[in-house]
Amino acid sequence: MERILITFDRTCDRSTALARYAIRKVSRAVHSGKRDFRINIHCKVEKLLHIVEISVCIPNRPVLFIKSSSKNMYESVGLAIPKLLHRIKHSMGVRKPHHKIPLAKIVTRLDEKKVV
């Protein structure tokens, strides 16, 4: 279950169509299943650049922050989605253990060091 919150800066026009578009794109990209995501989308305009900032909170993982900008707000949302997918995929794969050493080998290594 994902919870998506979208906010607009005072410099950006509030549009329900844009909000629906952003929520639809992000929810399709995340498509969590059993995961519980909290997603905040913040839209703002700075010096004629339309900026979309997305922060994703996943339990037991670091917070992911994605920022995308272009001359069109819809394009900014579209550019942020591939970045979001890459970061989520990388975040999910980082926590896997690379090497599993059996406990018996660790104990024997410690015993070998104690031999005088």
GUKOL-633801 format. One record per atom (N, C-alpha, C): residue number from 0; residue in one letter; atom name; y, x, z. Coordinates in pm, 1 decimal, m for minus. Layout:
BEGIN
num,residuo,atomo,y,x,z
NUM,A,CA,Y,X,Z;
...
***
This chain:
BEGIN
num,residuo,atomo,y,x,z
0,M,N,m117.5,84.3,0.0;
0,M,CA,0.0,0.0,0.0;
0,M,C,123.4,88.6,0.0;
1,E,N,208.9,69.9,m96.0;
1,E,CA,330.1,148.7,m98.4;
1,E,C,450.3,61.6,m62.8;
2,R,N,545.6,122.0,3.9;
2,R,CA,670.9,56.2,36.9;
2,R,C,780.7,127.5,m39.1;
3,I,N,851.6,55.1,m123.4;
3,I,CA,953.9,115.0,m208.6;
3,I,C,1088.3,55.8,m171.2;
4,L,N,1185.0,143.5,m144.3;
4,L,CA,1321.1,103.6,m111.3;
4,L,C,1414.2,168.3,m212.8;
5,I,N,1501.5,91.0,m273.2;
5,I,CA,1596.5,145.1,m369.7;
5,I,C,1737.5,121.2,m317.9;
6,T,N,1819.3,226.7,m324.8;
6,T,CA,1958.3,216.8,m281.3;
6,T,C,2049.5,267.9,m391.2;
7,F,N,2169.0,213.0,m396.7;
7,F,CA,2269.2,254.2,m493.3;
7,F,C,2389.3,310.3,m419.0;
8,D,N,2441.7,420.5,m468.0;
8,D,CA,2562.4,479.0,m412.3;
8,D,C,2681.3,390.5,m448.6;
9,R,N,2792.9,407.5,m381.3;
9,R,CA,2909.9,325.1,m412.2;
9,R,C,2966.4,355.1,m550.7;
10,T,N,2931.8,470.2,m607.9;
10,T,CA,2980.8,505.8,m740.9;
10,T,C,2895.5,445.6,m852.3;
11,C,N,2783.5,387.9,m817.7;
11,C,CA,2689.4,335.2,m917.0;
11,C,C,2690.2,182.2,m912.0;
12,D,N,2688.9,119.3,m1029.4;
12,D,CA,2683.5,m26.4,m1035.7;
12,D,C,2545.1,m75.1,m994.2;
13,R,N,2543.0,m177.1,m909.3;
13,R,CA,2415.6,m233.2,m864.5;
13,R,C,2362.5,m327.5,m971.6;
14,S,N,2242.6,m300.0,m1014.8;
14,S,CA,2182.0,m379.1,m1120.6;
14,S,C,2040.3,m417.2,m1079.4;
15,T,N,2010.4,m547.0,m1082.3;
15,T,CA,1874.5,m589.8,m1048.2;
15,T,C,1776.1,m546.1,m1155.5;
16,A,N,1822.4,m540.1,m1280.9;
16,A,CA,1734.1,m496.0,m1389.3;
16,A,C,1694.3,m349.9,m1369.8;
17,L,N,1790.4,m266.6,m1332.6;
17,L,CA,1761.2,m125.3,m1306.5;
17,L,C,1669.2,m110.0,m1185.9;
18,A,N,1693.8,m189.2,m1082.3;
18,A,CA,1609.4,m182.8,m963.0;
18,A,C,1466.0,m221.9,m997.1;
19,R,N,1448.6,m329.3,m1073.1;
19,R,CA,1314.2,m370.7,m1113.8;
19,R,C,1247.1,m263.5,m1198.9;
20,Y,N,1323.2,m205.0,m1290.8;
20,Y,CA,1269.3,m100.8,m1379.2;
20,Y,C,1221.7,20.0,m1297.9;
21,A,N,1306.1,65.4,m1205.9;
21,A,CA,1271.3,182.9,m1124.4;
21,A,C,1150.7,155.3,m1035.7;
22,I,N,1148.6,39.2,m972.2;
22,I,CA,1036.9,5.2,m884.4;
22,I,C,907.7,m6.7,m964.4;
23,R,N,914.1,m67.9,m1082.1;
23,R,CA,794.4,m83.0,m1165.6;
23,R,C,741.1,52.1,m1210.9;
24,K,N,831.3,141.5,m1256.9;
24,K,CA,788.4,273.1,m1304.4;
24,K,C,726.9,355.3,m1191.7;
25,V,N,791.0,356.5,m1076.5;
25,V,CA,742.0,437.2,m964.1;
25,V,C,611.5,380.7,m909.6;
26,S,N,601.0,249.5,m897.3;
26,S,CA,477.6,192.1,m843.1;
26,S,C,360.4,213.2,m938.2;
27,R,N,384.0,212.6,m1068.9;
27,R,CA,277.0,243.3,m1164.4;
27,R,C,236.4,390.0,m1155.5;
28,A,N,333.1,476.9,m1135.5;
28,A,CA,303.6,620.3,m1126.9;
28,A,C,224.3,652.5,m1001.0;
29,V,N,259.8,590.8,m890.5;
29,V,CA,194.1,620.7,m763.5;
29,V,C,57.8,553.5,m756.1;
30,H,N,51.1,424.3,m780.0;
30,H,CA,m72.6,344.9,m779.8;
30,H,C,m169.6,397.4,m674.2;
31,S,N,m133.4,377.7,m550.4;
31,S,CA,m197.7,446.6,m439.2;
31,S,C,m340.8,406.2,m409.8;
32,G,N,m374.7,281.1,m416.3;
32,G,CA,m508.2,240.4,m373.2;
32,G,C,m514.6,235.0,m222.2;
33,K,N,m583.5,332.1,m159.2;
33,K,CA,m598.3,333.9,m14.4;
33,K,C,m487.0,410.5,56.2;
34,R,N,m408.8,487.6,m16.9;
34,R,CA,m302.1,567.7,44.1;
34,R,C,m183.5,480.2,82.7;
35,D,N,m112.4,523.2,184.9;
35,D,CA,6.5,452.5,230.5;
35,D,C,128.1,539.4,198.8;
36,F,N,204.3,500.9,98.1;
36,F,CA,321.6,576.0,55.9;
36,F,C,447.8,503.6,101.1;
37,R,N,549.2,580.7,137.8;
37,R,CA,683.8,526.4,157.3;
37,R,C,773.3,597.7,58.0;
38,I,N,837.8,522.6,m28.7;
38,I,CA,916.5,580.6,m136.9;
38,I,C,1059.1,530.4,m126.4;
39,N,N,1154.3,622.8,m128.5;
39,N,CA,1296.2,589.6,m129.9;
39,N,C,1355.8,637.8,m261.4;
40,I,N,1420.6,548.1,m333.2;
40,I,CA,1486.3,581.2,m459.6;
40,I,C,1636.0,564.3,m437.3;
41,H,N,1711.6,668.1,m465.2;
41,H,CA,1856.2,663.9,m446.6;
41,H,C,1922.8,693.4,m580.6;
42,C,N,2008.3,602.4,m626.9;
42,C,CA,2078.3,617.0,m754.6;
42,C,C,2225.8,641.9,m728.0;
43,K,N,2282.0,741.3,m799.8;
43,K,CA,2424.3,769.4,m784.0;
43,K,C,2479.6,831.4,m912.6;
44,V,N,2611.4,834.3,m922.2;
44,V,CA,2680.2,891.5,m1038.5;
44,V,C,2774.3,999.3,m988.4;
45,E,N,2764.0,1119.3,m1047.7;
45,E,CA,2853.5,1229.9,m1015.2;
45,E,C,2900.5,1294.4,m1144.2;
46,K,N,3028.7,1292.8,m1166.7;
46,K,CA,3088.6,1355.8,m1284.9;
46,K,C,3018.7,1315.0,m1414.2;
47,L,N,3005.6,1185.3,m1435.1;
47,L,CA,2945.2,1125.4,m1554.3;
47,L,C,2795.6,1153.7,m1569.7;
48,L,N,2732.6,1212.4,m1469.3;
48,L,CA,2587.3,1230.5,m1470.5;
48,L,C,2524.5,1125.3,m1380.4;
49,H,N,2426.9,1055.0,m1432.6;
49,H,CA,2353.1,955.7,m1355.2;
49,H,C,2235.0,1026.0,m1289.4;
50,I,N,2232.9,1024.0,m1158.1;
50,I,CA,2134.1,1100.2,m1081.4;
50,I,C,2041.5,1004.9,m1006.1;
51,V,N,1911.9,1033.8,m1014.8;
51,V,CA,1811.4,959.1,m940.0;
51,V,C,1741.6,1057.5,m847.0;
52,E,N,1739.5,1025.5,m719.3;
52,E,CA,1670.3,1107.0,m620.2;
52,E,C,1557.4,1023.0,m561.6;
53,I,N,1436.8,1075.7,m565.8;
53,I,CA,1319.7,1004.7,m514.5;
53,I,C,1257.4,1089.4,m404.3;
54,S,N,1237.2,1029.0,m288.4;
54,S,CA,1165.5,1097.4,m181.2;
54,S,C,1040.0,1017.0,m149.3;
55,V,N,929.1,1087.5,m138.2;
55,V,CA,799.0,1024.4,m115.5;
55,V,C,741.8,1077.7,15.6;
56,C,N,710.6,986.3,105.2;
56,C,CA,648.7,1022.1,233.5;
56,C,C,502.3,978.9,229.1;
57,I,N,413.3,1075.3,239.5;
57,I,CA,270.3,1050.2,241.4;
57,I,C,219.2,1093.6,379.0;
58,P,N,136.5,1013.1,445.0;
58,P,CA,87.4,1052.7,576.6;
58,P,C,12.6,1186.6,571.7;
59,N,N,38.5,1271.2,669.6;
59,N,CA,m24.6,1402.7,685.6;
59,N,C,4.4,1497.3,570.0;
60,R,N,113.2,1478.3,500.3;
60,R,CA,154.9,1564.8,389.5;
60,R,C,304.0,1591.0,403.1;
61,P,N,352.9,1699.8,341.3;
61,P,CA,497.1,1722.3,343.3;
61,P,C,569.8,1618.9,256.9;
62,V,N,695.5,1593.6,290.2;
62,V,CA,776.6,1498.4,213.6;
62,V,C,808.4,1558.8,77.4;
63,L,N,788.9,1480.7,m27.6;
63,L,CA,817.8,1524.9,m163.6;
63,L,C,956.4,1475.5,m202.7;
64,F,N,1034.8,1560.8,m265.6;
64,F,CA,1169.2,1524.4,m306.7;
64,F,C,1186.3,1557.9,m454.3;
65,I,N,1222.2,1458.6,m534.8;
65,I,CA,1239.8,1476.0,m678.3;
65,I,C,1380.8,1433.7,m714.2;
66,K,N,1446.6,1513.5,m796.8;
66,K,CA,1582.2,1482.8,m841.0;
66,K,C,1587.4,1496.2,m992.3;
67,S,N,1647.3,1396.4,m1057.6;
67,S,CA,1657.1,1396.6,m1202.2;
67,S,C,1794.1,1344.8,m1241.7;
68,S,N,1851.6,1402.3,m1347.6;
68,S,CA,1983.6,1358.0,m1391.3;
68,S,C,1991.6,1356.9,m1543.5;
69,S,N,2071.2,1264.4,m1595.3;
69,S,CA,2098.2,1254.9,m1738.7;
69,S,C,2224.0,1169.8,m1756.7;
70,K,N,2254.6,1136.5,m1881.9;
70,K,CA,2373.5,1055.6,m1909.1;
70,K,C,2346.1,906.5,m1899.8;
71,N,N,2220.4,868.3,m1875.2;
71,N,CA,2181.0,728.4,m1866.3;
71,N,C,2089.8,712.5,m1744.7;
72,M,N,2111.6,608.6,m1665.3;
72,M,CA,2033.0,590.1,m1543.3;
72,M,C,1886.5,560.1,m1573.9;
73,Y,N,1861.3,480.4,m1677.8;
73,Y,CA,1723.2,450.7,m1715.2;
73,Y,C,1650.2,578.0,m1758.5;
74,E,N,1720.6,663.8,m1830.2;
74,E,CA,1661.4,791.0,m1873.2;
74,E,C,1633.4,881.0,m1753.4;
75,S,N,1721.2,878.9,m1655.7;
75,S,CA,1701.0,958.9,m1534.5;
75,S,C,1574.9,915.2,m1460.0;
76,V,N,1553.5,784.1,m1452.2;
76,V,CA,1431.3,733.3,m1388.6;
76,V,C,1309.8,778.4,m1468.5;
77,G,N,1318.3,767.7,m1600.7;
77,G,CA,1207.5,809.0,m1685.8;
77,G,C,1176.7,957.0,m1675.6;
78,L,N,1278.6,1040.9,m1659.6;
78,L,CA,1258.1,1185.1,m1645.7;
78,L,C,1200.5,1221.5,m1509.1;
79,A,N,1225.6,1139.3,m1408.7;
79,A,CA,1177.1,1169.4,m1273.8;
79,A,C,1028.2,1139.6,m1258.2;
80,I,N,973.8,1048.7,m1338.9;
80,I,CA,834.0,1006.6,m1322.7;
80,I,C,734.9,1121.1,m1347.3;
81,P,N,745.5,1199.4,m1458.2;
81,P,CA,651.6,1311.4,m1473.9;
81,P,C,661.1,1414.9,m1361.8;
82,K,N,782.3,1437.5,m1312.4;
82,K,CA,799.6,1529.0,m1199.3;
82,K,C,728.5,1474.5,m1075.9;
83,L,N,742.6,1344.3,m1053.8;
83,L,CA,678.6,1279.4,m939.9;
83,L,C,527.0,1290.8,m948.9;
84,L,N,471.0,1263.9,m1065.2;
84,L,CA,325.7,1274.6,m1082.9;
84,L,C,276.7,1416.1,m1057.1;
85,H,N,350.0,1515.2,m1107.5;
85,H,CA,310.6,1655.1,m1088.3;
85,H,C,313.4,1692.8,m940.4;
86,R,N,419.6,1653.3,m871.1;
86,R,CA,432.8,1688.5,m729.7;
86,R,C,325.7,1620.6,m644.9;
87,I,N,294.1,1492.7,m675.3;
87,I,CA,191.1,1422.7,m599.1;
87,I,C,55.0,1486.4,m624.5;
88,K,N,26.2,1518.0,m749.9;
88,K,CA,m101.7,1580.8,m783.2;
88,K,C,m115.0,1716.0,m713.7;
89,H,N,m8.4,1794.8,m714.4;
89,H,CA,m10.2,1925.2,m649.1;
89,H,C,m23.9,1909.8,m498.2;
90,S,N,45.2,1812.3,m441.4;
90,S,CA,40.8,1791.2,m297.1;
90,S,C,m98.3,1749.7,m251.1;
91,M,N,m165.7,1668.2,m328.6;
91,M,CA,m298.6,1622.3,m290.9;
91,M,C,m401.8,1734.5,m302.5;
92,G,N,m382.0,1828.9,m393.5;
92,G,CA,m479.2,1934.4,m414.2;
92,G,C,m460.9,2055.6,m325.6;
93,V,N,m346.4,2071.9,m263.7;
93,V,CA,m317.1,2191.5,m185.3;
93,V,C,m400.1,2197.0,m58.4;
94,R,N,m429.1,2084.6,1.0;
94,R,CA,m494.4,2081.0,131.1;
94,R,C,m644.8,2106.4,125.8;
95,K,N,m702.6,2120.3,8.1;
95,K,CA,m846.2,2143.1,m0.6;
95,K,C,m879.4,2285.6,43.2;
96,P,N,m982.5,2305.1,125.5;
96,P,CA,m1018.9,2441.4,166.1;
96,P,C,m1078.0,2518.2,48.9;
97,H,N,m1038.8,2644.2,35.5;
97,H,CA,m1085.1,2724.9,m75.7;
97,H,C,m1218.4,2793.1,m44.4;
98,H,N,m1234.8,2840.9,76.4;
98,H,CA,m1356.3,2912.8,114.4;
98,H,C,m1409.2,2854.1,244.6;
99,K,N,m1536.2,2826.0,243.1;
99,K,CA,m1599.6,2779.3,365.9;
99,K,C,m1694.0,2888.0,414.3;
100,I,N,m1664.0,2943.4,531.3;
100,I,CA,m1748.3,3046.3,590.9;
100,I,C,m1829.9,2980.3,701.0;
101,P,N,m1962.0,2990.5,693.6;
101,P,CA,m2044.7,2931.3,799.4;
101,P,C,m2013.7,2995.3,934.5;
102,L,N,m2025.4,2917.0,1038.0;
102,L,CA,m1995.8,2962.9,1173.4;
102,L,C,m2086.5,3078.8,1213.6;
103,A,N,m2210.9,3080.9,1167.8;
103,A,CA,m2305.2,3187.8,1203.1;
103,A,C,m2254.5,3323.9,1154.3;
104,K,N,m2194.8,3330.7,1037.3;
104,K,CA,m2143.7,3457.3,985.4;
104,K,C,m2025.4,3506.2,1066.8;
105,I,N,m1942.6,3414.4,1112.3;
105,I,CA,m1826.9,3453.9,1192.8;
105,I,C,m1874.2,3511.8,1325.5;
106,V,N,m1971.6,3447.1,1387.7;
106,V,CA,m2024.5,3494.6,1516.1;
106,V,C,m2089.3,3631.5,1500.0;
107,T,N,m2167.5,3653.9,1394.1;
107,T,CA,m2232.9,3783.1,1374.7;
107,T,C,m2130.7,3892.2,1346.8;
108,R,N,m2021.5,3859.4,1277.2;
108,R,CA,m1916.5,3958.8,1253.2;
108,R,C,m1850.4,4001.3,1383.3;
109,L,N,m1828.3,3904.4,1472.3;
109,L,CA,m1768.4,3937.1,1601.3;
109,L,C,m1863.2,4021.2,1685.2;
110,D,N,m1993.1,3992.2,1680.9;
110,D,CA,m2093.0,4067.9,1756.8;
110,D,C,m2102.6,4211.0,1705.6;
111,E,N,m2091.4,4231.8,1574.3;
111,E,CA,m2099.2,4365.7,1517.3;
111,E,C,m1983.5,4454.3,1564.2;
112,K,N,m1866.9,4394.8,1584.5;
112,K,CA,m1751.4,4473.4,1628.3;
112,K,C,m1766.2,4517.1,1774.3;
113,K,N,m1841.1,4443.5,1854.1;
113,K,CA,m1855.9,4476.5,1994.8;
113,K,C,m1959.1,4585.5,2018.9;
114,V,N,m2041.0,4616.3,1921.0;
114,V,CA,m2144.8,4718.4,1938.0;
114,V,C,m2077.5,4854.4,1955.9;
115,V,N,m2120.7,4929.2,2059.7;
115,V,CA,m2060.7,5060.0,2088.5;
115,V,C,m2147.8,5171.6,2037.2;
***
